[in-house]
């Protein structure tokens, strides 16, 4: 993974696969994503490689925001995490690549993959 001060997308660009958009649940991604809490503990950045398309994806979960629907622009998403339990979050692919047949109304800019990660 890239250092948290750099954009990790560059190191994963060559791994992206051109898969057709489709909403698919993948197995839990235990240990496969970098999980970095902010110094004040209010945000957690989750980044890694999408198991569906191999594209780099990064998401920020904001504690206390309920469903994390804060902000929709920037290098990572703050809207694509669903709280499953106190330590488990549902992540959606936000690779940003144009996957064939992705509906314009799709809420996430990725391949449609989603999976669970566990926070430390």
C-alpha positions, -999 to 999 in steps of 0.1 A, spaced: 0 0 0 10 36 -5 21 58 24 -9 75 38 5 109 27 4 99 -9 -24 89 -33 -24 51 -34 -42 50 -67 -10 52 -87 4 19 -74 -28 0 -81 -37 15 -116 -21 -14 -135 -42 -39 -116 -76 -26 -126 -97 -50 -146 -124 -39 -170 -153 -58 -156 -190 -50 -163 -209 -32 -136 -229 -55 -113 -239 -53 -77 -220 -82 -61 -212 -91 -25 -176 -104 -20 -163 -123 10 -150 -103 40 -117 -86 32 -100 -93 66 -64 -79 66 -66 -68 29 -73 -31 35 -53 -4 52 -74 11 80 -61 44 93 -78 63 121 -73 101 123 -54 115 153 -86 127 170 -103 93 163 -133 109 145 -125 96 111 -112 63 97 -97 60 62 -101 25 46 -82 19 14 -71 -10 -7 -78 -30 -38 -114 -38 -48 -119 -76 -49 -143 -71 -79 -123 -51 -104 -88 -47 -88 -91 -10 -88 -78 12 -59 -106 24 -36 -106 46 -6 -133 56 18 -135 77 49 -159 68 77 -168 97 99 -177 87 135 -210 102 147 -223 109 113 -249 81 114 -247 68 79 -215 86 68 -232 107 41 -209 137 44 -193 151 13 -193 135 -21 -162 150 -37 -125 144 -32 -100 116 -35 -120 93 -13 -156 87 -5 -173 95 28 -207 81 16 -201 45 8 -198 29 43 -227 13 60 -223 6 96 -230 -31 102 -218 -33 138 -196 -13 161 -165 -26 143 -177 -38 109 -184 -16 79 -198 -24 45 -176 -9 18 -185 -3 -19 -161 0 -48 -153 36 -55 -125 30 -80 -137 58 -103 -133 38 -135 -161 38 -161 -175 3 -158 -197 -8 -187 -234 -7 -180 -231 12 -147 -265 30 -143 -262 68 -142 -282 67 -110 -257 43 -93 -247 59 -60 -211 47 -62 -185 53 -89 -171 18 -92 -179 -17 -104 -207 -24 -80 -188 -47 -57 -193 -45 -19 -177 -63 10 -172 -61 48 -141 -49 66 -135 -49 104 -122 -19 121 -94 -23 147 
